[in-house]
Each structure stands twice: as C-alpha cells, then as structure tokens.
Amino acid sequence: MSHLCKKFFATPLKKEREQRKAMRKTFVTALVLVLLSVLPLKAENGINSPYSRYGFGQLATYELGVNKAMGGTGIALRNQNQLNLLNPASYSSVDTLTFIMDMGVSLQNTNFAENGIRKNARNSSFDHLAIQYRLRKGLGMTIGFMPYSNVGYNYSQTQKVYFNDDPLYRDDDAVTITNKYVGEGGLHSVIAGLGWAPFKWISVGADATYIYGNFDHYIYNQYSESTINKRTKQYTTELSGVSFDFGGQLQFEKAKHKVTLGATYALGTTFNNDVLMVDYVVNSGTSALSSDTVRLAPFAIPQSFGAGLAYNYDNRLTVTADMSMTQYGAVQFFGEPGMDRYRAALGFEYIPELITRKFFRRMRYRAGIFAASPSYTMGGGVSGPYEYGASVGVGIPIINGWNNRSIVNVSGQFIHLQPSAPNMITENYIRLNVSVSFIENWFSKWRVN
C-alpha cells in the first residue's frame, strides 16, 4: 500500500518539478539572449525631438511599467511583487523565494506644432530590462539596463539675405541661407544595487550606475550662391562614468493601513571625457579650407534630491506622491548653462479584490499626473520647455497552472511640452508602454510527507 501511495504522489510531483526546472531554464536563456541583444545598443533611441539638441537630450527615467502608469511615482512605493528602481531601499521588500525579471518597450506618436503647421512622427524604443532577487533575509539585489537620455533630430531653417536695397532688384540679388541641424546619440545606464532592511519598519539602499554613450550635434550653413563657402559646426563628446544613488524608506503599519515615507539622494559625478566643438569652413568643392577645435567644459551628472509619501489600505488601494529636484543649474552642456529641474507627481493603484476568480476584479487599475520644469537653456537665456503629463494603465495578471503572480503592465501616457517662449515648437506625445514582470519562486525546497 505504501509503495502505491509513493508512486501515486511521486508522479505528479515529479512532473511539476520538471515543469518548474524547464521554466527556469527558459528564463535564464531568455535573460541571456536579451542581455546579449540590448547591451550593444547605441543610438536606437526612438525619438525625433528638436529639443533633444540641448542638455543631455531627452531625459529618460528609471520608471518601470508600474511607475509609468502612476505618473512616474515610486520613491515611497514598496511591494514584494513589484520591482522599483526609483528608490534602492525598496529592493529589500522582495520575497524570500522570489525572482523577478521585468522588461518593457514603448510605442509613441509625437505631434509637432509650430505657427499653425503640424506634423506627426511615430517611434518605438526599448525601455528597460531589470532583475531582482533576495540574497538573504532583509537583503535584496537588483541589476538593470536602460537608457539615460536620447538624442535624435533632423530639421532645417531657411532665410533670404538681400544685397541690393532697390525693391526692383532685391529678388535678383537674394541669397538663400539654409541652416540644417542634425543630432544623434544618447546615454545608457547599467545599474546594480542593494536594499537592506535591518528592521521591518526601515530600509536603506544604494545603487552604482555605470553611464556611457556619446553625442554628436551638427550645424550646417549652406548658401544658394556657390561662391560662398559653407560652414559646419560639430559638437561632440563620448562619455563614461559611475554615479551613486542612495535611498531610504520608513514604513508605519496599523491594522489595514500602511504609510511609507521615502527619500533619495544622488551623489552626482563629473565625466572626464573631452567635450569638443569643431568648426569647419568648406568651399564649393567640399574641400576643407580651415578648421578650429575648441575644448568646452565637461559634462556632469548633478546632485539630486527626492521625497515621497505613499498610503496603502488593505493592500488594495495605494495613493502616492513624489517631489524631486536635480541641480542641473550647476553644470554646462556644450557651453550652455543648465537649470535646476523640479518634478512633482501623483499616482494611485486600485485592486478590487486580491483573491477572486473574477478576472477583471483581480486586475490592477492605475493612473497618475506629473509636471516638470526644464533642465537646460537654449541660448540667449531662453529656458527649455515645461513638461506636463497624465497616465492610465492596468496590471493584467498571468494565471496558469504554474504561475499566478506574474503581471503584464500596459499603460498610456499623454505628455505635453510647453515652450517657454513664443513661436517655438510645441510637442504632444501619446505613448503606449508595455512591460512584462515575471515573478517566480526559484529557491524553494521540495518536501513530501
């Protein structure tokens, strides 16, 4: 009888163990393939913004799928089943036996408007890849790869210059000047961090981030008169360096109520790489007549400060708010001064029921809003555009025979860039973000009584 019982119970357990083993091999293989495919990425940035000509370009954020749906909040978010790069202190919340891998992409349509003229551009981009697991009790580790900033634009301006004041001959003596602006490149970041909770109510964490990449900005001056020499200015640099970020979280809990306070600080770093402006003069035969190279002030990642507050009720309703300030005013970008950047965001998440067979009541419904000031100036003391945005999204649980915690996060964002001076380009983004958060038990021991 005992032999039959052992055989009866061993067969399904053996099959389940084999399924889990095969699934883990699949995860590892997928992770290796994704890492091999994304680490060589350079300028595949998926943007067409003229404003990426300034500063670091269009700044990316360390927001994952959950954060994007909640207005970019996350400094005070803490969930054992959610990976959160906005505060390394949150890493300690990962469950003892849990391994999390999160990866995401986005699709966007950008509408450009200037003086009554509108134009659309569509792009796609890789957003992030991150993994998180627990090293020991109260100690979690996270590794991630994602963009830091993106540069991508190609536009031109034309004007006529007249050499004869007589109205009868002005058009005959007109010379058309075309100024063409082209830029490409961007920065990428590789993140490794630890989060430690010495006690249940407090957690601290730190990230080391390796930032690397390059920028190339070109200004071409061309003339309709072939006897006039052409001029090209190239602003170029290749950057690499390490920055350090720190975070803390305090959590207060009573019955079904939880309040979490979060704070972050980024140390900042100065890149040692050359920042150059090369000025060429070229004749009609494309032969260089002269060139001049000027060395400019180095780029730097400035200090930043952030604070957040989150309230959670019954593990179903979460309301959170963030504020941050980054001291871009202390750095220069190709000789142009930056501006201190302020950002405020508000987000919420609601789960109707934690345990239910009704699919739509298990989904996570999210929304958020944010506003941010510019981080750069555009010459002549003109600041960059202000940024406003709103988002909505859902977390769709993956439910099957071996997994009921993994989540597909889908969100839509509307982002408006409002110029600070008249007759400048207004940009409106409609962005679709999709990420998958694989959550699996990897280190459990099997027991048969």
C-alpha positions in Angstrom: 0.0 0.0 0.0 2.8 2.4 0.9 4.5 1.6 -2.4 1.4 2.5 -4.3 0.9 5.8 -2.4 4.5 6.8 -3.0 4.1 6.0 -6.7 0.8 7.9 -6.9 2.1 11.1 -5.2 5.6 11.0 -6.8 4.4 11.1 -10.4 2.6 14.5 -10.3 5.3 16.0 -8.1 8.0 14.8 -10.5 6.1 16.3 -13.4 5.6 19.6 -11.6 9.3 19.8 -10.6 10.3 19.1 -14.2 7.9 21.9 -15.4 9.5 24.3 -13.0 13.0 23.3 -13.9 12.2 23.7 -17.6 10.6 27.1 -16.9 13.7 28.3 -15.0 16.0 27.2 -17.9 13.7 29.2 -20.2 14.0 32.3 -18.0 17.8 32.0 -17.9 18.1 31.5 -21.7 15.7 34.4 -22.3 17.7 36.7 -19.9 21.0 35.9 -21.5 19.6 36.4 -25.0 18.0 39.7 -24.1 21.2 40.9 -22.4 23.3 40.0 -25.4 20.9 41.8 -27.7 20.5 45.1 -25.7 24.0 45.7 -24.3 25.5 46.6 -27.8 22.7 49.1 -28.4 23.9 52.6 -29.3 21.7 55.2 -30.9 18.4 53.3 -31.5 16.6 55.9 -29.4 13.2 56.2 -31.0 12.7 60.0 -30.8 12.5 62.9 -33.2 12.6 65.9 -30.9 14.4 69.1 -31.8 14.6 69.8 -28.0 17.0 66.8 -27.7 19.6 69.1 -29.2 20.0 70.7 -25.7 21.3 69.4 -22.4 21.7 65.6 -22.1 18.9 65.3 -24.8 15.5 63.9 -24.0 15.9 62.5 -20.5 14.8 59.0 -19.8 13.7 58.0 -16.4 14.2 54.9 -14.2 10.4 54.3 -14.3 9.3 50.8 -15.0 5.8 49.8 -16.1 4.1 50.3 -12.8 5.7 53.7 -12.2 4.8 55.0 -15.7 1.1 54.1 -15.2 1.2 56.0 -11.8 2.6 59.3 -13.1 6.2 58.4 -12.6 5.9 58.0 -8.8 7.8 55.4 -6.8 10.1 57.0 -4.2 7.8 55.6 -1.4 6.4 52.6 -3.2 7.3 49.2 -1.6 5.8 45.9 -2.8 7.3 42.4 -2.6 6.0 41.6 -6.1 7.0 44.9 -7.8 10.4 45.9 -9.0 11.0 49.6 -8.3 14.2 51.4 -9.5 13.2 54.8 -8.2 14.4 54.0 -4.7 17.0 51.3 -4.0 15.6 51.0 -0.5 12.6 49.2 -2.0 14.8 46.2 -3.1 14.7 44.7 0.4 11.0 44.1 0.1 11.5 41.2 -2.4 10.1 37.9 -1.0 12.4 35.3 0.3 11.9 32.8 -2.5 11.1 35.3 -5.3 12.9 36.1 -8.5 11.6 39.0 -10.6 12.5 39.9 -14.2 10.9 43.0 -15.7 11.4 44.2 -19.3 9.5 46.8 -21.3 9.1 48.6 -24.6 7.1 51.6 -25.8 5.4 52.9 -28.9 4.7 56.6 -29.4 3.2 59.1 -31.7 4.6 62.7 -31.5 2.7 65.7 -32.8 4.8 68.8 -33.5 3.1 72.2 -33.8 4.7 75.5 -34.9 3.0 78.6 -36.3 -0.1 76.6 -37.3 1.8 73.8 -39.0 1.5 70.3 -37.6 3.5 67.1 -38.2 3.4 63.6 -36.7 6.2 61.1 -36.1 6.0 57.6 -34.9 8.7 55.8 -33.0 9.3 52.7 -30.9 12.0 52.1 -28.3 13.4 49.6 -25.8 12.7 50.9 -22.3 14.3 48.6 -19.7 15.5 45.2 -18.5 15.8 44.6 -14.8 16.0 41.6 -12.5 15.7 41.4 -8.7 16.2 38.6 -6.2 16.9 38.1 -2.5 20.4 37.4 -1.2 19.5 36.7 2.4 16.9 37.8 4.9 16.3 41.5 4.6 18.8 41.9 1.7 17.7 42.3 -1.9 19.7 42.9 -5.1 18.7 44.5 -8.4 20.5 44.6 -11.7 19.1 46.7 -14.6 19.9 48.1 -18.0 18.0 51.1 -19.5 18.6 54.4 -21.4 19.6 57.5 -19.5 18.9 60.0 -22.3 18.2 60.1 -26.1 19.2 62.4 -28.9 17.6 62.4 -32.3 16.6 65.2 -34.6 17.0 66.5 -38.2 15.5 69.8 -39.2 16.4 73.0 -41.1 15.6 76.7 -41.3 15.9 78.9 -44.4 16.0 82.7 -44.8 16.9 85.2 -47.6 19.6 87.8 -47.5 19.4 90.8 -49.9 22.4 92.7 -51.1 20.5 95.4 -53.0 18.1 97.8 -51.3 16.4 98.7 -54.5 12.9 96.9 -54.5 13.2 96.4 -58.3 16.3 94.3 -57.9 16.1 92.7 -54.4 14.9 89.3 -55.6 17.6 89.1 -58.2 20.3 89.8 -55.5 18.8 87.5 -52.9 20.9 84.7 -51.4 19.1 81.8 -49.6 20.8 80.6 -46.4 19.9 77.2 -45.1 20.8 76.2 -41.6 20.5 72.4 -41.1 20.5 70.9 -37.6 21.3 67.1 -37.1 21.9 65.2 -33.9 22.2 61.6 -32.8 23.3 59.5 -29.8 22.4 59.2 -26.2 23.5 57.8 -22.9 22.8 54.3 -21.5 23.0 53.1 -17.9 23.8 49.8 -16.2 22.5 49.6 -12.6 23.5 47.4 -9.7 22.0 48.0 -6.3 21.3 46.6 -2.9 18.5 47.2 -0.5 18.7 46.2 3.2 16.0 46.2 5.9 17.7 45.8 9.3 14.2 46.1 10.9 10.7 45.6 9.5 9.9 49.3 9.5 13.1 50.7 8.0 15.0 50.1 4.8 18.1 51.6 3.2 19.6 51.0 -0.2 22.3 52.1 -2.7 22.8 51.9 -6.5 26.0 52.1 -8.5 25.2 53.2 -12.1 27.7 53.0 -15.0 26.6 55.6 -17.5 28.1 55.6 -21.0 27.4 56.9 -24.5 28.1 59.7 -27.0 26.5 62.8 -28.6 27.1 64.3 -32.0 25.4 67.6 -32.9 25.9 69.2 -36.3 25.0 72.7 -37.7 25.4 73.0 -41.4 25.4 76.5 -43.0 24.7 76.3 -46.8 24.1 79.1 -49.3 22.4 79.2 -52.7 25.4 81.1 -54.1 28.1 78.6 -54.9 30.9 81.1 -54.5 30.2 81.5 -50.8 32.0 79.0 -48.6 30.0 76.6 -46.4 30.4 76.2 -42.7 29.9 73.2 -40.4 30.0 73.1 -36.6 30.2 69.8 -34.8 29.6 69.4 -31.1 30.8 66.0 -30.0 31.7 64.0 -26.9 31.9 60.4 -25.7 31.1 60.0 -22.0 31.5 57.3 -19.4 31.5 57.3 -15.6 29.9 55.9 -12.5 27.3 57.6 -10.3 26.0 56.6 -6.9 22.4 56.9 -5.6 21.1 56.3 -2.1 17.6 55.8 -0.7 15.7 55.2 2.5 12.1 54.2 3.4 10.2 54.2 6.7 7.0 52.2 6.9 4.3 52.6 9.6 1.5 50.0 9.8 -1.6 49.7 11.8 -4.4 47.2 11.0 -5.2 47.6 7.3 -3.4 51.0 7.0 0.2 51.5 5.8 2.1 54.7 5.4 5.5 54.8 3.8 7.9 57.7 3.7 10.7 57.7 1.1 13.8 59.8 0.4 16.5 59.6 -2.3 19.8 61.3 -2.9 22.1 61.1 -6.0 25.7 62.0 -5.4 26.4 63.1 -9.0 29.6 62.7 -11.0 31.7 64.6 -13.5 32.8 62.9 -16.7 36.5 63.2 -17.6 36.0 62.8 -21.3 36.7 65.5 -23.9 33.8 67.8 -25.0 34.7 69.4 -28.3 33.4 72.0 -30.7 34.9 71.7 -34.2 34.4 74.5 -36.7 34.9 73.7 -40.4 34.9 76.0 -43.4 34.4 74.2 -46.7 34.4 75.5 -50.3 32.0 74.6 -53.1 34.3 71.7 -54.0 33.8 70.2 -50.5 37.5 70.8 -49.7 38.2 72.0 -46.1 39.7 75.4 -46.1 40.1 75.7 -42.3 39.1 74.1 -39.1 39.2 75.2 -35.4 38.7 73.0 -32.4 37.6 74.4 -29.0 37.5 72.4 -25.8 34.4 73.0 -23.7 33.5 72.4 -20.1 33.0 68.7 -19.2 29.5 67.3 -18.7 28.4 66.2 -15.3 25.6 64.3 -13.6 24.4 66.7 -10.9 23.2 66.0 -7.4 19.5 65.3 -7.0 17.1 65.0 -4.0 13.7 63.3 -3.8 11.0 62.7 -1.3 7.9 60.6 -1.5 4.8 59.6 0.5 2.6 56.6 0.0 -0.6 55.4 1.7 -1.9 51.9 1.3 -5.2 50.5 2.5 -5.8 46.8 2.8 -3.2 46.0 0.2 -5.8 47.1 -2.4 -5.6 50.9 -2.6 -2.4 52.8 -2.9 -2.1 56.6 -3.2 1.4 58.1 -3.6 3.1 61.5 -4.3 6.7 62.4 -5.2 8.7 65.5 -5.4 12.3 65.8 -6.7 14.9 68.4 -7.6 18.0 67.9 -9.7 20.7 70.6 -9.7 21.3 70.9 -13.5 22.0 74.6 -12.9 25.4 73.6 -11.6 26.5 72.0 -14.9 27.0 73.1 -18.5 26.1 71.4 -21.8 28.4 72.4 -24.7 29.0 75.7 -23.1 25.3 76.4 -22.3 24.3 76.5 -18.6 21.6 74.1 -17.3 18.7 74.9 -15.0 17.6 73.2 -11.7 14.8 70.8 -12.6 11.8 70.3 -10.3 9.3 67.5 -10.7 6.1 66.7 -8.9 3.9 63.6 -9.4 0.8 62.0 -8.0 -0.4 58.4 -8.7 -2.7 55.7 -7.4 -3.4 52.0 -7.8 -6.6 50.1 -7.0 -7.2 46.3 -6.9 -10.9 45.4 -6.4 -10.2 42.0 -4.9 -7.0 40.2 -4.1 -8.4 36.7 -4.2 -11.2 36.0 -6.6 -11.9 34.0 -9.7 -13.3 37.1 -11.5 -10.5 38.2 -13.9 -11.4 41.9 -14.1 -11.6 42.2 -10.3 -8.1 40.9 -10.0 -6.6 43.5 -12.4 -4.7 46.5 -11.0 -6.1 49.8 -12.2 -3.6 52.7 -12.2 -3.5 56.4 -13.0 -1.3 59.4 -12.4 -0.3 63.0 -13.3 3.0 64.9 -13.2 4.7 68.3 -14.0 8.3 69.1 -14.5 10.4 72.2 -15.2 13.2 72.3 -17.8 16.8 71.2 -17.2 18.6 73.3 -19.8 18.7 76.6 -21.6 18.7 77.1 -25.4 20.9 80.2 -25.8 20.1 83.8 -25.1 18.8 83.0 -21.6 15.7 81.1 -23.0 14.8 78.1 -20.9 13.7 74.8 -22.3 10.0 73.6 -22.4 7.9 72.7 -19.4 6.6 69.2 -19.3 3.1 68.1 -18.2 1.7 64.6 -18.4 -1.1 62.2 -17.4 -1.2 58.4 -17.5 -3.6 55.5 -17.1 -2.9 51.8 -17.1 -3.7 48.3 -15.9 -1.8 45.4 -14.5 -3.1 42.2 -16.0 -2.3 39.0 -14.0 -0.9 36.0 -15.8 -2.8 33.0 -14.4 -1.9 29.4 -15.4 -1.0 26.1 -13.8 2.4 27.2 -12.5 2.2 31.0 -12.1 -0.4 33.4 -10.8 1.8 36.3 -9.8 3.4 37.5 -13.0 1.9 40.7 -14.5 1.6 42.3 -17.9 1.6 46.1 -17.4 0.0 48.2 -20.0 -0.3 52.0 -19.8 -1.0 55.0 -21.9 0.7 58.4 -21.4 -0.1 61.8 -22.7 2.8 64.2 -22.4 2.8 67.9 -23.4 5.9 70.0 -23.9 5.1 73.7 -23.5 7.8 76.1 -24.8 8.7 79.0 -22.6 8.9 81.5 -25.4 6.5 82.3 -28.3 6.9 80.9 -31.8 8.6 77.8 -30.6 7.7 74.1 -31.3 5.0 72.5 -29.1 5.3 68.8 -28.7 2.5 66.3 -27.7 3.3 62.7 -27.1 0.8 59.8 -27.0 2.8 56.8 -25.7 1.9 53.2 -25.2 4.0 51.3 -22.7 4.1 47.5 -22.4 6.1 45.6 -19.9 6.1 42.1 -18.5 7.1 41.4 -14.9 7.9 37.7 -14.5 7.6 36.7 -10.8 8.5 33.1 -9.9 9.6 31.1 -6.8 13.1 29.9 -7.6 14.7 28.7 -4.4 12.0 26.6 -2.6 12.8 23.1 -1.3 10.5 20.3 -2.1 9.2 18.1 0.7 6.9 15.1 0.6 5.4 13.9 3.9 
